[in-house]
Amino acid sequence: IVQAARKIEAFCVDHEERHLFAGDLSGRILVVAIDGFRVLGDVQAHAGTISAMAASPALPVFACLGMDRTVSVWEYDRHGTVHPVTAASIRNVAPSNDEFDIGWVHSNAQTLGFHDTEARLVTRSGNAGTLVLDIDWVKEGLTVRRCDRFHGEWDVVTARFVVGSDRILSGSGSGELVLAEDGERLRSWQIGEESIHWIEHYIGDQYLL
């Protein structure tokens, strides 16, 4: 059981590529020095599996999405020491375009990403809505900017901000890719019939799925 709890489920690399932060099944964050791949330390972050992690492209912070339906934000220094900034429950956040209440759904989604220039995250709500959170550095809190459902009855498996934009690309369990802005679906593509697990910027307006 102990060995299983140490299994790595998600990781991210800081923007200077000095450290790798990994989340395991028990909710711990491991800090790993990329040079030499040494484990520098660990900290208990969530009450369950960390299913997704993302590092800010500009700031010394990273975020975790836990199976306990919380999002946490952490800061780190050049030595790899990490400190909690804030955390918030996403269990009961409801999409604005839902016509009736939908309860939370079990998910292993990797829906987590930072905005390029704003203190902002995109993730998923507890009932599979696409959720945007603002990070308040002064009050050390997370506030809901908006939450919308773009994939009907399907879970949103991954999402990210379009580079240099507030627009969001999200992928569903049905293989649908959606481009949205301010709660409006701008365009969609059907990419096969399987889950879209990750969206990575390649170059210009091109993305790898």
Secondary structure, 3 states (H helix, E strand, C coil): CHHHHCCEEEEEECCCCCEEEEEECCCEEEEEECCCCEEEEEEECCCCCEEEEEECCCCCEEEEEECCCEEEEEEECCCCCEEEEEEEECCCCCCCCCCCCCCCCCCCCCCEEECCCCCEEEEECCCCCEEEEEEECCCCEEEEEEEECCCCCCCEEEEEECCCCCCEEEEECCCEEEEEECCEEEEEEECCCCCCCCCEEEECCEEEC
